[in-house]
């Protein structure tokens, strides 16, 4: 196991793995930020739709 770990650290695979982890974390972070940015608008529209569905229709 020690030999495998040493060869992994000496090769470029470790750096590539770190790059992918950082890239993935950045993409997930951007997704969370985007979700938080649109949440208030989506929530207000959802509440408006729910309110309109809850009120009975009026007969003209």
Beta strands, then each sheet from edge to edge (+ up, - down):
end
